Amino acid sequence: MSLPERVERMIAPSLAEMGYEVVRVLAYGSGRLTLQVMAERTDQRAMSLDDCTRISRTISALLDVEDPIAGSYVLEVSSPGLDRPLVRPKDFERFVGCEARLETKSPINGRRRFRGRLMGVTAERVRLALEDGEVELPLGGIETARLVSEGSVPGSDVHRGRT
């Protein structure tokens, strides 16, 4: 199991008790490791600096006890933001109707990059409406996926663009 997977398993139950859900955990950097934890509120309200501070303190305490990282590291805690990554199948479902950019691990119909409106998701495929039609992408074949920060995000009080 990778370090991000171990850390997510370690912190997810505590964050859930606090009313947060882990969106993604990344570990990167040459030399000094940076551990990035992205979380959101389970009530889908916007994250505040106080939320990030509470999460950071909790994660730091858990990491101090479990000590899964050899050496020093930097802990970054953030909200998903306006161009939030789509990581889990439920992310694709939650943001149906929103515009997204997806990149696949290998070419599909001669291309790896797609931009369009999310139309739905099954256990194995994501439907995307492109300018020139629809495409279905294998969920397991998606390298990265992000919302495009235009308009508003359904199910949150975050609005993009003019208000």
N, C-alpha and C positions, 0 to 999 in steps of 0.2 A: 504494500500500500504506500502511495506517495505521501510526502510530507503534507501537502495541502489536504489530502483526503483524511489523514490522521487528525490534523488540526480541526477540520470541519466536524468530524465525529466527536471530538473532544469538547468543542464549544457549543455546538448546535442545541443540545438539551438545555443548557443554562440560558442561552439567548432566547429560546422558545419560552421558557418560564418568565422571562422579562418582557415578552411581547414582541420579539424580533425574530426574523428568519434569515439565515445565511443565504445569500445569493451566490457568492463565489468566494473561494479562497485561492490566492496565487502566491507562489514563492518564487522570487527572481533576484538576480543580481550576481555580479562576479565580485568576489571579495566578501563584502558585508551583505548578508542576506536581508532582503525586504520581504516581509510577510504582509500581504494585502488582504484584508477581510472586507468584503462588501456585504452589507446587510440592509434589510428594510423592515419597516414596522408591519406587524401582522394585521393591523387595522387599516393598512394601506394609506395612512396619512403621511404627509411629507416628513422626512427625517430632519431633525434639528441638530445643531452643534452639541446640545446637551445629550441627545440620543447617542451620538458618536462617542462622546466622552464616557457615558455609562458603559457602553459596549467595550470600549478600549480598556477601561479599568477591570471589567469582568474577565476579558480575554487575557490580560496581563497576569492576573491572579491565577487563572487556570494554567497558563503556560509556565508560570513560576513553579507550580506544584508538580505538574506532569513532566516538565523539562524535555520536550520533544526535539528541541533545536540545540545542536552543539554550537557553542560560541555565541557571539553577539549577533543581534539582529535588530531591524527597525520594524515596528508594528505600525501599519497604516490601516485605519478604519474609515470607511466612507459609505455613503449611500450610493445606490446605482446611478443616480444622476439622470439627466434628460436623454442622453444617448445610451441608456442602460443596456447592458448585455442580456441576451436571451440565452439562458443556460439550460434550464429544465423544461421538460415538455409543458408543464403548467404555465411557464412564462409565455410560450408561444400561444397558448390558449387564452390567457388573460389579456393579451394585447392584440387579439384578432381585430382587424379593421385599421390597425396602425401601420405606418410605413416602416420597413426594416431593410437593413443591408445584411446579406448573408454571404459567406464565402465557404465553399465546399472543400473537402480534403482532396478530391480529385475532380476532374472536369465532368460535367453533365451537359450533354449536347454541345460539347466544345467550349464550355465556359465554366469558370469557378466562381465568379462574382455575380450576385443577383441583388436587385433592389426592386422592391414592390410592396404591395399591401398584403399583410398576413390574412389569409382566408380561412385557416383552420389547421388542426393538427390531429393526427391519429397516433397510436403507439409507435408507428414506424415512419411516418411521413409528415412533412410540413407543406401546406399549399400556399402558394404565393402568386398574387395577381401582378403580372408585369405589364408594361406598356403595350407589349405585343402578344398578350395572352397569359395563360396560367401555366405554372410549372409545379410539379411535386418533387420535393427534395427529400432524400432519405435522412431522417433525424440523426442517425448515427454517422452520416457522412458530412455533417456540418462542422466546419472548423471553427468559425466564429459567426455570431449573429448579434446585431445591435439594432435598437430602435433608431430611427432617423429623427433628430430633434426639430420637428416642425409640428405645429398644432398642439394638441393637449393629449395627455395620457389618460385613457379611461380608467376609472377605478382609483384615481388619486386626486389630490388637490393641487397637483403640479400642472401649470399651464405653460406652454411654450408660445413664443411669438407675442403679438400685441394683446393687451387685455383691455 
